[in-house]
């Protein structure tokens, strides 16, 4: 009967019942002789039976149709979000299986939606509102405040959470985050105003960053009290993995309306104050100040100017010579980056490199350096210059083996001889670069390039690690050079370091030499290559080439 309506099924049922009664009545009354009278009596009985069956079926159809209509209306409300109303009574009476199925479906959907909402609005590790939920709730609370009402936003960053994650594992780290959330709840409850419907709002933004918004404070001192409460709560040891773990936190404070009335302004201010707290030694709370605002504005301007510098090719390279300590001949030049700012003039790297690394612009600047170093080496190779060109590698570049592969490709594309290239990486970075980076450096070295460690003596000096790296030279930091001519201990230390570097098969380069006395001492105690203002200042390419031709050897006293 599939494909037939309830009404057509009822008609068919009534006809079949009437036909069956007709046959029975005819058989019972005819006594073997079928005449008009017996047929009429049987037909009357059949018609009566069919009519009664149809009446009953029609009543059943009407009840079922009413129940189905009610079910359709209930499903429509469910589609619009109503999953909690009761199943209509007529559906339960007339179509019990449908009522049971609808009830189970709505319960499951309601449970699923609650789970989705929890995942979308709450952090699963701490149970606190996540970034999205915190922002929405906080923005709503801010709009409800009177224009002059004082409120505070606290930006909290855990100081030593990464060490716990790395040593005890992520599962213990998640447990610690849950404990931190509980302590922050306790602080919020302690300083909340009794009877105020606008209670403090706590959120976990990401990783080990938390926020607390207090919608109403009576005085600036109250914000300081809350901050001290946060610092004290998070400075107490946590019992984790059968041991006590101490982490601490740094807190940034932004006040409404002094530092802004929108959440975006308050978050920016509190975040800047938190980073200032970390820079001041961690484990402390700092308010946002006008000085921090000026620094933020200055960084924004610097970032904008750097982007313009990349787009408008405002960078240039200058070259500082390196000479052999034994005979004074020029053996290399270090390529140093300069920024020709349109209003401030020539800028040294110290004034912009850190910001370039923070914003990621160092990658684009590095690409510019790669292209220009390759073209410079190609030009020098064509005119017969055999001095190496040393180029510094930034931390962001050293993190990516692709940088060295692009440098190698650029050298090959420019037809630049690799023997004229020297890469300089800092000592700290050399201690921590990945095996993939070492492989990329080794490939460049196999082409003929040389590798030097810069600023040796400033970080954690590990000669065993240096021995395992593909190195040719080690450059002494200025701190090892500046007192060698005037201090016996400094001279002894420098001489010992030089001996150790020679012991691992590398040449020693001393940079930052500013006096003839320093130059003479370093030459005598065993330095192989010398660099500094006393020999030659950084100069543009044309000036360097002219200087090298005019003074191919630097006069050194015997």
C-alpha positions as CSV (number, residue, x, y, z in Angstrom):
1,X,0.0,0.0,0.0
2,X,3.1,2.2,-0.2
3,X,2.3,5.5,-1.9
4,X,-1.4,5.5,-0.9
5,X,-2.9,8.2,1.4
6,X,-4.7,7.4,4.6
7,X,-8.0,8.3,3.0
8,X,-7.5,5.9,0.0
9,X,-6.5,3.1,2.4
10,X,-9.7,3.7,4.5
11,X,-11.9,3.5,1.4
12,X,-10.2,0.3,0.3
13,X,-10.7,-1.1,3.8
14,X,-14.4,-0.2,3.8
15,X,-15.0,-1.7,0.3
16,X,-13.2,-4.9,1.2
17,X,-15.2,-5.2,4.5
18,X,-18.5,-4.6,2.6
19,X,-17.6,-7.2,0.0
20,X,-16.7,-9.7,2.6
21,X,-20.0,-9.2,4.5
22,X,-21.9,-9.4,1.2
23,X,-20.5,-12.8,0.4
24,X,-21.1,-14.1,3.9
25,X,-24.7,-12.7,4.0
26,X,-25.5,-14.1,0.6
27,X,-24.2,-17.5,1.5
28,X,-26.2,-17.5,4.8
29,X,-29.5,-16.4,3.3
30,X,-29.7,-18.0,-0.2
31,X,-29.7,-21.7,0.9
32,X,-28.2,-22.6,-2.4
33,X,-30.7,-20.5,-4.5
34,X,-29.6,-17.0,-5.5
35,X,-32.6,-14.9,-6.0
36,X,-33.2,-11.1,-5.9
37,X,-34.5,-11.2,-2.3
38,X,-31.4,-12.9,-0.9
39,X,-29.1,-10.7,-3.0
40,X,-30.9,-7.6,-1.8
41,X,-30.6,-8.6,1.9
42,X,-26.9,-9.4,1.5
43,X,-26.3,-6.1,-0.3
44,X,-28.0,-4.1,2.4
45,X,-25.9,-5.8,5.1
46,X,-22.7,-5.1,3.0
47,X,-23.6,-1.5,2.6
48,X,-24.3,-1.0,6.3
49,X,-21.0,-2.7,7.2
50,X,-19.0,-0.7,4.6
51,X,-20.6,2.6,5.8
52,X,-19.8,1.8,9.5
53,X,-16.2,0.9,8.6
54,X,-15.8,4.1,6.6
55,X,-17.2,6.2,9.4
56,X,-14.8,4.6,11.9
57,X,-11.8,4.9,9.6
58,X,-12.7,8.5,8.8
59,X,-12.8,9.3,12.5
60,X,-9.5,7.7,12.9
61,X,-8.1,9.5,9.9
62,X,-9.3,12.8,11.3
63,X,-7.7,12.2,14.7
64,X,-4.4,11.1,13.1
65,X,-4.4,14.0,10.8
66,X,-4.9,16.4,13.7
67,X,-2.1,14.7,15.5
68,X,0.2,15.0,12.5
69,X,-0.7,18.7,12.1
70,X,0.2,19.3,15.7
71,X,3.5,17.4,15.2
72,X,4.3,19.5,12.2
73,X,3.6,22.7,14.2
74,X,5.9,21.4,17.0
75,X,8.6,20.5,14.5
76,X,8.4,24.0,13.1
77,X,8.9,25.6,16.5
78,X,11.8,23.2,17.1
79,X,13.4,24.4,13.8
80,X,13.1,28.0,15.2
81,X,15.0,27.0,18.3
82,X,12.3,25.7,20.7
83,X,13.6,22.4,21.9
84,X,12.1,22.4,25.4
85,X,8.3,22.6,25.0
86,X,6.3,19.5,25.6
87,X,5.2,17.1,22.8
88,X,1.5,17.8,21.9
89,X,-1.0,15.5,23.8
90,X,-2.8,14.4,20.6
91,X,0.4,13.2,19.1
92,X,1.1,11.1,22.2
93,X,-2.4,9.6,22.1
94,X,-2.8,9.0,18.4
95,X,0.8,8.3,17.2
96,X,2.8,7.2,20.3
97,X,5.9,6.1,18.3
98,X,6.1,9.5,16.6
99,X,5.8,11.3,20.0
100,X,8.6,9.1,21.4
101,X,10.9,9.7,18.4
102,X,10.3,13.5,18.6
103,X,11.0,13.6,22.3
104,X,14.3,11.7,21.9
105,X,15.3,13.9,18.9
106,X,14.7,17.1,20.8
107,X,16.6,15.9,23.8
108,X,19.6,14.9,21.7
109,X,19.6,18.2,19.8
110,X,19.3,20.2,23.0
111,X,22.3,18.3,24.4
112,X,24.3,18.7,21.3
113,X,23.6,22.4,21.1
114,X,24.6,22.9,24.7
115,X,27.9,21.1,24.0
116,X,28.5,23.2,20.9
117,X,27.7,26.4,22.9
118,X,30.2,25.4,25.6
119,X,32.9,24.7,23.0
120,X,32.1,28.0,21.2
121,X,32.0,30.2,24.3
122,X,34.0,28.6,27.0
123,X,37.5,27.3,27.3
124,X,37.4,23.6,27.8
125,X,40.5,23.5,30.0
126,X,39.6,26.2,32.6
127,X,35.8,26.5,32.1
128,X,36.3,30.3,31.7
129,X,34.8,32.3,28.9
130,X,37.1,32.1,25.9
131,X,38.4,35.1,23.9
132,X,35.2,35.5,21.8
133,X,32.8,35.1,24.7
134,X,34.9,37.4,27.0
135,X,35.0,40.2,24.3
136,X,31.2,40.0,23.6
137,X,30.3,40.0,27.3
138,X,32.8,42.7,28.2
139,X,31.8,45.0,25.4
140,X,28.1,44.7,26.5
141,X,29.0,45.5,30.1
142,X,31.1,48.5,29.0
143,X,28.2,50.0,26.9
144,X,26.0,49.7,30.0
145,X,28.3,51.9,32.2
146,X,27.7,55.6,32.8
147,X,30.1,57.8,30.9
148,X,32.2,58.7,33.9
149,X,32.1,55.3,35.7
150,X,35.5,53.9,36.7
151,X,36.3,50.3,35.6
152,X,39.5,48.3,35.3
153,X,40.8,45.7,32.9
154,X,43.6,43.4,34.1
155,X,45.8,41.6,31.6
156,X,47.6,38.6,33.2
157,X,50.4,36.6,31.7
158,X,52.0,33.7,33.6
159,X,55.7,34.0,34.0
160,X,57.0,30.5,34.0
161,X,54.2,28.4,32.5
162,X,56.2,27.3,29.4
163,X,58.9,25.7,31.6
164,X,56.1,23.6,33.4
165,X,54.7,22.6,30.0
166,X,58.1,21.6,28.7
167,X,59.3,19.7,31.8
168,X,56.1,18.1,33.2
169,X,54.0,17.8,30.0
170,X,50.9,19.3,28.5
171,X,48.5,17.3,30.7
172,X,50.1,18.8,33.8
173,X,50.1,22.2,32.2
174,X,46.4,22.0,31.6
175,X,45.9,21.0,35.2
176,X,47.9,24.0,36.3
177,X,45.8,26.3,34.1
178,X,42.7,25.0,35.8
179,X,44.2,25.8,39.2
180,X,45.1,29.3,38.0
181,X,41.5,29.8,36.9
182,X,40.2,28.8,40.3
183,X,42.5,31.2,42.1
184,X,41.5,34.0,39.8
185,X,37.8,33.2,40.5
186,X,38.6,33.4,44.2
187,X,40.3,36.8,43.8
188,X,37.3,38.1,41.7
189,X,34.9,36.9,44.4
190,X,36.9,38.5,47.2
191,X,36.9,42.0,45.6
192,X,33.5,41.9,44.0
193,X,30.9,44.4,45.3
194,X,28.2,42.6,47.3
195,X,24.8,42.9,45.8
196,X,26.0,44.4,42.5
197,X,24.6,42.6,39.5
198,X,27.7,43.5,37.4
199,X,30.1,40.9,38.8
200,X,33.8,40.7,37.6
201,X,34.3,38.9,34.3
202,X,37.2,36.5,33.9
203,X,38.4,35.1,30.6
204,X,41.2,33.0,29.1
205,X,42.4,34.6,25.9
206,X,44.9,32.0,24.8
207,X,47.8,29.9,26.1
208,X,48.8,31.4,29.5
209,X,47.1,34.7,29.1
210,X,44.1,35.7,31.2
211,X,42.0,38.8,31.7
212,X,39.7,40.1,34.5
213,X,37.3,42.9,34.0
214,X,36.0,44.8,37.0
215,X,32.9,46.7,35.9
216,X,32.9,49.1,38.9
217,X,35.7,50.4,41.1
218,X,35.4,53.2,43.6
219,X,39.0,54.4,43.4
220,X,42.3,53.8,41.6
221,X,43.6,52.2,44.9
222,X,41.0,49.5,44.4
223,X,42.7,48.5,41.1
224,X,46.0,48.3,42.9
225,X,44.5,46.1,45.6
226,X,43.1,43.7,43.0
227,X,46.4,43.5,41.2
228,X,48.2,42.7,44.5
229,X,45.6,40.0,45.2
230,X,46.3,38.5,41.7
231,X,50.0,38.6,42.2
232,X,49.8,37.0,45.6
233,X,47.4,34.3,44.5
234,X,49.6,33.3,41.6
235,X,52.9,33.5,43.5
236,X,51.8,30.8,45.9
237,X,53.1,27.3,45.0
238,X,50.8,24.9,43.1
239,X,50.8,21.2,44.1
240,X,51.4,19.4,40.8
241,X,52.6,15.9,40.0
242,X,53.6,15.3,43.7
243,X,55.7,18.5,43.7
244,X,55.4,22.2,44.4
245,X,55.5,24.4,41.3
246,X,55.9,28.2,41.4
247,X,55.2,30.3,38.4
248,X,54.1,33.9,39.2
249,X,52.6,36.3,36.8
250,X,53.0,39.8,35.3
251,X,49.9,42.0,35.3
252,X,49.0,45.0,33.1
253,X,46.3,47.4,34.3
254,X,44.1,49.7,32.1
255,X,41.5,52.0,33.6
256,X,38.2,53.2,32.1
257,X,37.7,56.0,31.1
258,X,41.3,57.3,31.5
259,X,42.8,54.8,29.0
260,X,39.7,54.3,26.8
261,X,36.1,53.5,26.9
262,X,36.1,50.7,24.3
263,X,37.4,47.1,24.9
264,X,39.8,47.5,22.0
265,X,41.5,50.5,23.6
266,X,41.5,48.9,27.1
267,X,43.0,45.6,25.8
268,X,45.7,47.4,23.9
269,X,46.6,49.5,27.0
270,X,46.5,46.6,29.4
271,X,48.6,44.4,27.1
272,X,51.3,47.1,26.7
273,X,51.3,47.6,30.5
274,X,51.8,43.8,31.0
275,X,54.7,43.7,28.6
276,X,56.2,46.6,30.5
277,X,55.8,44.7,33.7
278,X,57.7,41.7,32.2
279,X,60.5,44.1,31.0
280,X,60.8,45.4,34.5
281,X,61.6,42.0,36.0
282,X,58.3,40.1,36.0
283,X,56.2,39.2,39.0
284,X,54.8,42.7,39.2
285,X,51.8,44.8,38.1
286,X,52.1,48.0,36.0
287,X,49.6,50.7,35.1
288,X,49.3,51.9,31.5
289,X,51.0,55.4,31.4
290,X,51.4,58.3,28.9
291,X,55.0,57.2,28.4
292,X,53.8,53.7,27.3
293,X,51.3,55.4,25.0
294,X,54.0,57.4,23.4
295,X,56.2,54.3,23.0
296,X,53.3,52.5,21.3
297,X,52.7,55.4,19.0
298,X,56.4,55.6,18.2
299,X,56.5,51.8,17.4
300,X,53.4,52.2,15.2
301,X,55.1,55.1,13.3
302,X,58.3,53.1,13.0
303,X,56.4,50.0,11.7
304,X,54.6,52.2,9.1
305,X,57.9,53.8,8.1
306,X,59.6,50.4,7.8
307,X,56.9,49.1,5.5
308,X,57.3,52.2,3.3
309,X,61.1,51.6,3.4
310,X,60.6,48.1,2.1
311,X,58.2,49.2,-0.7
312,X,60.4,52.3,-1.7
313,X,63.8,50.6,-1.5
314,X,65.2,52.9,1.1
315,X,67.8,50.4,2.4
316,X,71.4,50.4,1.5
317,X,74.6,48.4,2.4
318,X,77.9,49.7,3.6
319,X,81.1,47.7,3.9
320,X,83.6,47.6,6.7
321,X,87.0,46.0,5.9
322,X,88.6,43.0,7.7
323,X,92.4,42.7,7.5
324,X,94.8,39.9,8.2
325,X,96.7,40.3,11.5
326,X,99.8,38.8,10.0
327,X,100.4,41.0,7.0
328,X,97.7,43.6,6.9
329,X,96.1,42.5,3.6
330,X,92.3,42.9,3.1
331,X,90.7,39.5,3.5
332,X,87.0,40.4,3.8
333,X,84.4,43.0,4.2
334,X,81.3,42.9,6.4
335,X,78.1,44.1,4.7
336,X,76.2,46.3,7.2
337,X,72.6,47.3,6.7
338,X,71.6,51.0,6.8
339,X,68.2,52.7,6.4
340,X,68.2,56.0,4.4
341,X,65.2,57.5,6.1
342,X,63.6,60.4,4.2
343,X,63.5,62.8,7.2
344,X,65.8,61.3,9.8
345,X,68.7,60.5,7.5
346,X,70.9,57.5,7.7
347,X,69.7,55.1,10.5
348,X,71.8,52.4,12.1
349,X,70.3,48.9,12.5
350,X,70.0,49.2,16.3
351,X,67.2,51.8,15.8
352,X,64.9,49.6,13.7
353,X,66.0,45.9,13.5
354,X,64.2,44.9,16.8
355,X,60.9,46.4,15.5
356,X,61.5,44.7,12.2
357,X,61.9,41.4,13.9
358,X,58.8,42.0,16.1
359,X,56.6,42.8,13.1
360,X,58.1,40.1,10.8
361,X,59.3,42.8,8.3
362,X,62.8,41.4,8.9
363,X,61.9,38.6,6.5
364,X,61.3,41.1,3.7
365,X,64.3,43.1,4.6
366,X,66.3,39.8,4.6
367,X,65.1,39.1,1.1
368,X,66.4,42.5,0.0
369,X,69.7,41.8,1.6
370,X,70.0,38.4,0.0
371,X,69.4,39.9,-3.5
372,X,71.8,42.8,-3.0
373,X,74.6,40.6,-1.5
374,X,74.3,38.1,-4.3
375,X,74.5,40.9,-6.9
376,X,77.5,42.6,-5.1
377,X,79.4,39.3,-4.9
378,X,78.7,38.7,-8.6
379,X,80.1,42.2,-9.5
380,X,83.2,41.7,-7.3
381,X,83.8,38.3,-8.9
382,X,83.7,39.9,-12.3
383,X,86.3,42.5,-11.5
384,X,88.6,40.1,-9.8
385,X,88.0,41.0,-6.1
386,X,88.7,37.9,-4.0
387,X,87.8,39.3,-0.6
388,X,84.9,37.6,1.2
389,X,81.7,39.5,1.8
390,X,80.3,38.7,5.3
391,X,76.6,39.1,6.0
392,X,74.7,38.9,9.3
393,X,71.8,36.5,9.7
394,X,68.9,37.6,11.9
395,X,67.2,35.3,14.5
396,X,64.0,35.2,12.4
397,X,66.0,34.2,9.3
398,X,67.9,31.6,11.2
399,X,64.7,29.9,12.3
400,X,63.9,29.0,8.7
401,X,66.1,26.7,6.5
402,X,64.2,28.1,3.5
403,X,66.1,31.4,3.9
404,X,69.4,29.6,3.3
405,X,68.0,27.7,0.4
406,X,66.8,31.0,-1.1
407,X,70.2,32.6,-0.5
408,X,71.9,29.7,-2.3
409,X,69.4,29.9,-5.2
410,X,70.0,33.7,-5.4
411,X,73.8,33.2,-5.5
412,X,73.5,30.7,-8.3
413,X,71.0,32.8,-10.3
414,X,73.3,35.9,-10.0
415,X,76.4,33.8,-11.0
416,X,78.0,34.9,-7.7
417,X,80.9,32.7,-6.6
418,X,80.0,31.1,-3.2
419,X,83.7,31.3,-2.1
420,X,83.2,35.1,-1.6
421,X,80.2,34.7,0.8
422,X,80.5,34.4,4.6
423,X,77.5,34.0,6.8
424,X,77.6,35.4,10.3
425,X,75.3,34.0,13.0
426,X,75.3,35.0,16.7
427,X,76.6,32.7,19.3
428,X,73.3,32.3,21.1
429,X,71.6,31.4,17.8
430,X,74.4,28.9,16.9
431,X,73.7,27.1,20.2
432,X,70.0,26.5,19.3
433,X,69.6,26.3,15.5
434,X,67.8,23.2,14.3
435,X,69.3,20.3,12.4
436,X,67.4,21.4,9.3
437,X,69.1,24.8,9.4
438,X,72.5,23.2,10.0
439,X,71.9,21.0,6.9
440,X,71.0,24.1,4.8
441,X,74.1,25.9,6.0
442,X,76.3,22.9,5.3
443,X,75.0,22.8,1.7
444,X,76.0,26.5,1.3
445,X,79.4,25.7,2.8
446,X,79.8,22.8,0.4
447,X,79.4,25.3,-2.4
448,X,82.4,27.2,-1.0
449,X,80.8,29.7,1.4
450,X,82.3,30.1,4.9
451,X,80.5,30.4,8.2
452,X,81.4,32.6,11.2
453,X,79.9,32.9,14.7
454,X,79.4,36.5,15.7
455,X,79.5,38.1,19.2
456,X,81.3,35.1,20.8
457,X,81.5,35.6,24.5
458,X,78.1,37.2,25.2
459,X,76.0,34.0,25.5
460,X,76.3,30.5,26.8
461,X,79.7,29.5,25.2
462,X,79.7,25.8,24.4
463,X,82.8,24.8,22.5
464,X,81.6,21.2,22.1
465,X,78.6,22.6,20.3
466,X,80.8,24.9,18.2
467,X,82.9,21.9,17.2
468,X,79.9,20.1,15.8
469,X,78.8,23.1,13.7
470,X,80.0,23.8,10.1
471,X,82.2,26.8,11.1
472,X,85.3,28.5,9.7
473,X,85.7,31.6,12.0
474,X,84.7,32.9,15.4
475,X,84.3,36.6,16.0
476,X,85.1,37.9,19.5
477,X,82.5,40.1,21.0
478,X,83.5,43.8,21.7
479,X,83.3,43.1,25.4
480,X,86.4,40.8,25.1
481,X,88.2,43.4,23.0
482,X,87.7,46.8,24.6
483,X,90.0,46.4,27.6
484,X,92.7,44.1,26.3
485,X,95.2,47.0,26.0
486,X,94.6,48.4,29.5
487,X,93.6,45.4,31.7
488,X,95.8,42.3,32.3
489,X,92.9,40.1,33.2
490,X,91.0,41.1,30.1
491,X,94.0,40.3,28.0
492,X,94.5,36.9,29.7
493,X,90.9,36.0,29.1
494,X,91.0,37.1,25.5
495,X,94.2,35.1,24.9
496,X,92.7,32.0,26.5
497,X,89.5,32.3,24.4
498,X,91.7,32.7,21.3
499,X,93.6,29.5,22.2
500,X,90.3,27.5,22.7
501,X,88.9,28.7,19.3
502,X,92.2,27.7,17.6
503,X,91.8,24.4,19.3
504,X,88.6,23.6,17.5
505,X,90.2,24.5,14.2
506,X,88.6,27.9,13.6
507,X,90.1,31.3,12.8
508,X,89.6,34.2,15.3
509,X,88.2,37.6,14.2
510,X,88.3,40.6,16.5
511,X,85.8,43.3,15.8
512,X,85.2,46.7,17.4
513,X,88.9,47.7,17.5
514,X,89.1,51.4,18.1
515,X,92.7,52.1,19.1
516,X,96.2,51.2,17.8
517,X,97.0,49.7,21.2
518,X,94.1,47.3,21.0
519,X,95.1,46.3,17.5
520,X,98.7,45.6,18.5
521,X,97.7,43.5,21.5
522,X,95.2,41.4,19.6
523,X,97.7,40.8,16.8
524,X,100.3,39.7,19.4
525,X,98.0,37.3,21.3
526,X,97.0,35.4,18.2
527,X,94.0,37.0,16.5
528,X,93.9,36.0,12.8
529,X,91.6,38.8,11.4
530,X,91.1,42.4,12.7
531,X,88.1,44.7,12.2
532,X,87.3,48.1,13.6
533,X,87.2,51.9,13.2
534,X,91.0,52.1,13.6
535,X,91.3,50.1,10.4
536,X,88.4,51.4,8.4
537,X,84.9,52.7,9.0
538,X,81.8,51.2,7.2
539,X,81.6,52.9,3.8
540,X,79.5,52.7,0.6
541,X,80.6,50.2,-2.0
542,X,82.4,52.7,-4.3
543,X,84.3,54.2,-1.4
544,X,85.2,50.7,-0.1
545,X,86.6,49.7,-3.5
546,X,88.5,52.9,-3.8
547,X,89.9,52.5,-0.2
548,X,90.9,48.9,-1.0
549,X,92.7,49.8,-4.2
550,X,94.5,52.8,-2.5
551,X,95.5,50.9,0.6
552,X,95.6,47.1,-0.2
553,X,97.6,46.4,2.9
554,X,97.1,47.9,6.4
555,X,100.4,48.9,8.0
556,X,100.9,46.9,11.1
557,X,103.8,47.3,13.4
558,X,106.1,44.3,13.7
